[in-house]
């Protein structure tokens, strides 16, 4: 009796595999068939309910072989009963790690883990934020009803979010309703991938015809990976400029809502502050525009710091004049100590100085240093 493969996503047709020996049909409920019927958070709980089993071995087998052509052959190679192999494949389909290839006899092919995670995690992130948004609206409504005439505005104009899922959920939901402009302050960080992961929903607004302006540190001009990311964003329509130093990541949507990001090191989860207070948001927009006016346009064709040498040297000289060490100067500007020392040596040559102190004094006159410089 043929064993029918578990329910597959809409784009994939069922697969029938003939086992070596007759096997009674296995009644399984494929979670992929529940998408749209089960809310995302509950769906995640169902998927995580099966945390022990041979899923890793079966997935590695599919990756090594390129596909699973026959259920019983794969079960034999892995030393698994056919029934357990069937259940394991069902769970891998539920996790989006396997799909059918309609062009090659409906065989099962492995899916990139990143794509599989995105397919399952995105609805969960969105649901988390929507629940939080509903709770905030209910809280504001209750406070508005209970507030006496002429009383203070409801509490909650600034509130916190914890963890990447909540932050991305917020960015996804707000990004989908954004209509005019997104302003992004993207500083350097030791975990660049995490920062880009958080900001990725903001970048997607480019596909909605929304104007995106981003300010990054000069350091983003030097790295190959950061230049490649910037090039893709510019090709998609983003405007990018760079400054010497950015203290914190922030995003403003349509001049009406701002999000301040905190990215601690040592594996700590990111946190954020959602700001709805109109005065605070306007202040952040004005601050961004001031940074933007003094920033240097990102030139894809010019690698390195060539376009911003004077600006960079001005910032280095200011920090040297404060008596900071090379290590501190490099950390403030988000560059390696080795690169920083090369720029310090070039600055000393340009100023014909013999010491750091003399260079700081001469630079103060040359650059008219009077306070912190943004560009």
Secondary structure, 3 states (H helix, E strand, C coil): CCEECCCCCCCCCCCEECCCCCCCCCCCCCHHHHECCECHHHHHHHHHCCCCCCHHHHHHHHHHHCCECCHHHHHHHHCCCHHHHHHHHHHHHHCCCEEEEHHHCCEEEECCHHHHHHHHHHHHHHHHHHHHHHHHHHHHHHHHHHCCCCCCCCCCCEEEEECHHHHHHHHHHHHHHCCCEEEEEECCCCCHHHHHHHHHHHHHHHHHCCEEEEEEEHHHHCCHHHHHHHHHHHHCCCEEEEECCCCCEEEEECCCEEEEEECCCCCCCCEEEEECCHHHHHHHHHHHHHHHHHCEECCCCCCCCHHHHHHHHHHHHHHHHCCCCHHHHHHHHCCCHHHHHHHHHHHHHHHCCCCHHHHHHHHHHHHCCCCCCCC
